[in-house]
Amino acid sequence: MNKPRFLVTGCAGFIGGHMLEKLLAEGYETVGVDNFSTGKPENLARAGGGFKFIEGDLCDPAVSEAAVAGVSHIIHLASVPSVPRSIANPGESMRSSVLSTVTLFAAAAKAGVRRVVQAASSAAYGDGEKLPKTEDMPPAPLSPYAASKLAQEYYGMAFSASLGLDCVSLRYFNVFGPRQDPGSEYSAVIPKFITLMLEGRRPTIFGDGSQSRDFIYVGDVAAGNLAAALHPEALRGQVLNLARGERIDLNQLVEKINAALKTGLSPVHAPPRTGDILHSVADISRIGRVIGFVPAVSFDEGLSLTIDHYRKARSVRTGEKGTNPC
């Protein structure tokens, strides 16, 4: 069998850039597509070339058809990954997740693509009290983002069942790591907290800080995607949790960042946000059984790598040389 040729959608995004780097480092011929709605050109530059890039919107059938040409495997990451942003603009969330996915899948099925691994979301579980979250729980989306990502899963099942496109949906929990954008109003909590605290500023927690998340390092997510893509048996639209399987609450997160930075910054507490989930932790036994994947990077190790990245980035911006700005 010929060596797989990959397409990475959303390749200029945080996870997409890391995925692109991993595939190129392992010698896979790779195509990337992005419309830069949230992605950044610097994430492509870090990959160092050696891949074909298509700039365009997957909702355009011509873009999707061009992207899948000659491709055997797809890592589908393109989406606008934000609960608050989806509440502000539900139509954008539907378009970036659902319409783009259906257009891509139709082109992929027609082109004879062998496997699609798509980014699903733990937001599909909603805020039920039962923990950990297992894949057989009934979904309960609380936001347009969650509903859109859940719809992607169903299209993966449908295309696997009736159109010959073997899909697997990986429900990402809270992905973190170097190069995650800290600057947006909708930024993920870890990069936002780190960058604020590096500047000596107190981070804001929406709620009392007891809410917990299952954080997984981006390098493990890229490895999980690749393991699912290369799995030799048909996956037939299955849904698998991709997480570490452990809980960290936001107060603990602030404590860990303070310890690493040698600071003593207490958080500012604000009212909880609509659509936010109180507790989230995954049962990761199924992904281990089905594709043999086990995360390799501990939370503390991943946090240390992430803090080092933002500390160095800040030093470059401010002209400092390896000093701790706090």
C-alpha positions as CSV (number, residue, x, y, z in Angstrom):
1,M,0.0,0.0,0.0
2,N,1.2,3.5,-0.9
3,K,2.3,5.8,2.0
4,P,-0.7,7.9,3.1
5,R,-1.0,11.4,1.7
6,F,-2.7,13.8,4.2
7,L,-4.9,16.8,4.1
8,V,-5.0,19.0,7.2
9,T,-8.0,21.4,7.3
10,G,-7.6,24.4,9.5
11,C,-3.9,24.0,9.2
12,A,-3.1,27.6,10.1
13,G,-4.8,27.2,13.5
14,F,-3.3,26.3,16.8
15,I,-3.9,22.5,16.6
16,G,-3.6,22.5,12.8
17,G,-0.1,24.0,12.9
18,H,1.1,21.4,15.4
19,M,-0.6,18.6,13.3
20,L,1.1,19.9,10.1
21,E,4.5,19.9,11.8
22,K,4.1,16.4,13.1
23,L,3.1,15.0,9.7
24,L,6.0,16.7,7.9
25,A,8.5,15.6,10.6
26,E,7.4,12.0,10.0
27,G,7.8,12.3,6.3
28,Y,4.2,12.4,5.1
29,E,3.2,14.2,1.9
30,T,0.8,16.8,3.2
31,V,-1.7,19.3,1.9
32,G,-3.1,22.1,4.1
33,V,-6.2,24.3,3.6
34,D,-7.3,27.4,5.6
35,N,-9.2,30.5,5.1
36,F,-7.5,32.5,7.9
37,S,-10.8,33.2,9.7
38,T,-9.0,32.3,12.9
39,G,-5.7,30.8,11.7
40,K,-2.4,32.6,11.5
41,P,0.2,32.6,8.7
42,E,3.0,32.2,11.3
43,N,1.6,28.8,12.2
44,L,2.3,27.8,8.6
45,A,5.7,29.4,8.6
46,R,6.7,27.3,11.6
47,A,6.0,24.1,9.6
48,G,9.0,25.1,7.4
49,G,7.5,24.5,4.0
50,G,7.5,21.1,2.2
51,F,3.7,21.0,1.9
52,K,1.0,22.2,-0.5
53,F,-1.1,25.0,0.8
54,I,-4.6,26.0,-0.5
55,E,-6.1,29.2,0.8
56,G,-9.9,29.1,0.7
57,D,-13.1,28.3,2.4
58,L,-14.2,24.6,2.5
59,C,-17.8,25.7,2.1
60,D,-16.9,26.4,-1.5
61,P,-17.2,23.0,-3.3
62,A,-14.4,24.0,-5.6
63,V,-12.0,24.5,-2.7
64,S,-13.0,21.2,-1.0
65,E,-12.5,19.3,-4.3
66,A,-9.1,20.9,-4.9
67,A,-8.1,20.1,-1.3
68,V,-9.0,16.4,-1.4
69,A,-7.4,15.7,-4.9
70,G,-4.9,12.8,-4.5
71,V,-5.4,12.6,-0.7
72,S,-5.9,9.3,1.2
73,H,-6.4,10.6,4.7
74,I,-7.9,13.8,6.2
75,I,-7.4,15.4,9.6
76,H,-10.4,17.7,9.7
77,L,-9.8,20.6,12.2
78,A,-11.4,23.5,10.4
79,S,-13.9,25.3,12.7
80,V,-14.4,28.4,14.8
81,P,-13.7,26.8,18.3
82,S,-15.5,29.1,20.7
83,V,-18.6,28.7,22.8
84,P,-19.0,32.5,23.6
85,R,-18.4,33.4,19.9
86,S,-21.0,30.8,18.8
87,I,-23.6,32.4,21.2
88,A,-22.8,35.8,19.7
89,N,-23.0,34.5,16.1
90,P,-24.8,31.1,15.8
91,G,-24.8,31.2,12.0
92,E,-21.1,31.6,11.8
93,S,-20.7,28.5,14.1
94,M,-23.0,26.4,11.9
95,R,-21.3,27.5,8.7
96,S,-17.7,27.0,9.9
97,S,-18.5,23.5,11.4
98,V,-21.5,22.0,9.7
99,L,-21.6,23.4,6.1
100,S,-17.8,23.2,5.7
101,T,-17.9,19.5,6.9
102,V,-20.7,18.4,4.6
103,T,-19.1,20.0,1.6
104,L,-15.7,18.5,2.5
105,F,-17.1,15.0,3.1
106,A,-19.0,15.0,-0.2
107,A,-15.8,15.9,-2.1
108,A,-13.8,13.3,-0.1
109,A,-16.3,10.5,-0.7
110,K,-16.3,11.3,-4.4
111,A,-12.5,11.3,-4.5
112,G,-12.2,8.0,-2.7
113,V,-10.5,9.2,0.5
114,R,-9.9,6.3,2.8
115,R,-10.2,7.9,6.3
116,V,-11.3,11.1,7.9
117,V,-10.4,11.9,11.4
118,Q,-12.4,14.9,12.6
119,A,-12.2,17.2,15.6
120,A,-15.4,16.8,17.7
121,S,-15.9,18.3,21.1
122,S,-16.6,17.4,24.7
123,A,-19.1,20.2,24.6
124,A,-21.5,17.7,23.2
125,Y,-21.9,16.2,26.7
126,G,-23.3,19.3,28.2
127,D,-23.3,19.8,32.0
128,G,-24.7,16.6,33.4
129,E,-23.5,15.6,36.8
130,K,-22.3,12.1,35.9
131,L,-18.5,11.9,35.6
132,P,-16.4,10.8,33.9
133,K,-17.9,11.4,30.5
134,T,-18.3,8.2,28.4
135,E,-19.1,8.1,24.7
136,D,-22.4,6.2,25.2
137,M,-23.9,9.1,27.3
138,P,-26.8,10.9,25.5
139,P,-25.6,14.3,24.1
140,A,-26.9,17.5,25.7
141,P,-25.4,20.5,23.8
142,L,-25.7,23.8,25.6
143,S,-24.4,26.2,22.9
144,P,-24.5,26.6,19.1
145,Y,-20.9,25.5,19.0
146,A,-21.7,22.3,20.8
147,A,-24.6,21.6,18.6
148,S,-22.6,22.2,15.5
149,K,-19.8,19.9,16.6
150,L,-22.3,17.2,17.4
151,A,-23.8,17.6,13.9
152,Q,-20.3,16.9,12.5
153,E,-20.3,13.6,14.4
154,Y,-23.6,12.6,12.9
155,Y,-22.5,13.4,9.4
156,G,-19.4,11.3,10.0
157,M,-21.6,8.4,11.0
158,A,-23.9,9.0,8.0
159,F,-21.1,9.2,5.4
160,S,-19.5,6.1,6.9
161,A,-22.7,4.2,6.7
162,S,-24.0,5.2,3.3
163,L,-21.2,6.9,1.2
164,G,-18.2,4.7,1.8
165,L,-16.2,7.4,3.7
166,D,-14.6,5.9,6.8
167,C,-14.8,8.5,9.6
168,V,-13.9,8.7,13.2
169,S,-14.8,11.7,15.5
170,L,-12.4,12.5,18.3
171,R,-14.1,14.4,21.1
172,Y,-11.4,16.8,22.2
173,F,-11.5,18.0,25.7
174,N,-9.5,21.1,26.7
175,V,-6.5,21.3,24.4
176,F,-3.6,23.5,25.4
177,G,0.0,24.2,24.5
178,P,2.5,26.6,22.8
179,R,1.2,29.0,20.2
180,Q,-2.4,29.0,21.4
181,D,-3.8,32.6,20.9
182,P,-4.0,34.4,24.2
183,G,-5.2,37.7,22.7
184,S,-8.9,37.2,21.8
185,E,-11.9,37.9,23.9
186,Y,-12.7,34.2,23.3
187,S,-9.3,32.8,24.0
188,A,-8.8,29.5,25.9
189,V,-8.1,29.9,29.6
190,I,-4.5,28.6,29.8
191,P,-2.8,31.0,27.3
192,K,-4.9,33.9,28.6
193,F,-4.0,33.2,32.3
194,I,-0.3,32.7,31.5
195,T,0.2,35.8,29.5
196,L,-1.7,38.0,32.0
197,M,0.3,36.6,34.9
198,L,3.6,37.0,33.1
199,E,2.6,40.7,33.0
200,G,1.9,40.8,36.7
201,R,-1.9,41.0,36.1
202,R,-4.6,39.0,37.8
203,P,-6.5,36.5,35.7
204,T,-10.3,36.6,35.6
205,I,-12.3,33.4,36.4
206,F,-15.9,33.4,35.4
207,G,-17.4,31.7,38.5
208,D,-15.8,30.6,41.8
209,G,-13.0,28.7,40.2
210,S,-14.2,25.3,41.3
211,Q,-15.1,24.4,37.7
212,S,-12.9,21.7,36.4
213,R,-11.5,20.7,33.0
214,D,-9.7,17.8,31.5
215,F,-6.7,19.5,29.9
216,I,-4.7,17.6,27.2
217,Y,-1.4,18.8,25.7
218,V,-1.5,19.6,21.9
219,G,1.3,17.2,21.1
220,D,-0.8,14.4,22.5
221,V,-3.8,15.5,20.4
222,A,-1.6,15.5,17.2
223,A,-0.4,12.0,18.1
224,G,-4.0,10.8,18.8
225,N,-5.1,12.2,15.4
226,L,-2.4,10.3,13.6
227,A,-3.0,7.1,15.5
228,A,-6.7,7.2,14.5
229,A,-5.8,8.0,10.9
230,L,-3.4,5.1,10.6
231,H,-5.6,2.5,12.4
232,P,-5.7,-0.5,10.1
233,E,-9.4,-1.4,10.8
234,A,-12.5,0.5,9.7
235,L,-13.8,2.9,12.3
236,R,-17.2,3.4,10.8
237,G,-18.2,6.7,12.3
238,Q,-17.2,5.9,15.9
239,V,-16.9,8.6,18.5
240,L,-13.9,8.5,20.9
241,N,-12.8,10.8,23.7
242,L,-9.4,12.4,23.3
243,A,-8.3,13.6,26.7
244,R,-6.0,12.8,29.7
245,G,-8.7,11.5,31.9
246,E,-8.0,13.8,34.9
247,R,-9.5,16.9,36.3
248,I,-7.9,20.3,37.1
249,D,-10.0,23.1,38.5
250,L,-9.3,26.7,37.6
251,N,-8.2,27.6,41.1
252,Q,-5.6,24.8,40.9
253,L,-4.6,26.1,37.5
254,V,-3.8,29.6,38.9
255,E,-1.9,28.0,41.7
256,K,0.2,26.0,39.3
257,I,1.0,29.0,37.1
258,N,1.9,31.1,40.2
259,A,4.2,28.3,41.4
260,A,6.0,28.2,38.0
261,L,6.3,32.0,37.7
262,K,7.1,32.5,41.4
263,T,4.3,34.9,41.7
264,G,1.3,35.2,44.1
265,L,-1.5,36.6,41.9
266,S,-5.0,35.9,43.1
267,P,-7.7,35.6,40.4
268,V,-10.5,38.1,39.9
269,H,-13.9,36.4,40.0
270,A,-16.7,37.4,37.6
271,P,-20.2,36.0,37.1
272,P,-20.4,32.7,35.2
273,R,-20.8,32.8,31.5
274,T,-23.8,31.5,29.6
275,G,-23.0,28.1,27.9
276,D,-20.0,27.3,30.1
277,I,-19.8,23.8,31.5
278,L,-19.1,23.4,35.2
279,H,-17.2,20.1,35.3
280,S,-15.6,18.0,32.5
281,V,-13.5,14.9,32.6
282,A,-13.2,12.0,30.2
283,D,-13.2,8.3,30.4
284,I,-10.4,7.5,28.0
285,S,-10.6,3.7,28.1
286,R,-12.4,3.4,24.7
287,I,-9.8,5.2,22.7
288,G,-7.2,2.9,24.3
289,R,-9.1,-0.2,23.4
290,V,-10.0,0.9,19.9
291,I,-6.8,2.5,18.5
292,G,-4.3,1.8,21.3
293,F,-3.8,5.5,22.1
294,V,-2.6,6.6,25.6
295,P,-1.6,10.3,26.2
296,A,2.1,10.6,26.9
297,V,2.5,14.2,28.3
298,S,1.4,14.9,31.9
299,F,-0.5,18.1,32.7
300,D,2.4,19.6,34.7
301,E,4.9,18.8,31.9
302,G,2.7,20.3,29.3
303,L,2.0,23.4,31.4
304,S,5.8,23.8,31.9
305,L,6.4,23.6,28.1
306,T,3.6,26.1,27.5
307,I,4.8,28.6,30.1
308,D,8.3,28.4,28.6
309,H,6.9,29.3,25.2
310,Y,5.0,32.3,26.4
311,R,7.9,33.5,28.6
312,K,10.3,33.3,25.6
313,A,7.8,35.0,23.3
314,R,7.4,37.9,25.8
315,S,11.1,38.2,26.2
316,V,11.5,38.6,22.4
317,R,8.7,41.2,22.3
318,T,10.1,43.2,25.2
319,G,13.8,42.8,24.4
320,E,14.5,40.9,27.6
321,K,16.9,38.0,27.6
322,G,15.6,35.0,29.5
323,T,14.5,37.0,32.5
324,N,11.3,36.4,34.4
325,P,9.3,39.6,33.8
326,C,7.5,39.1,37.1
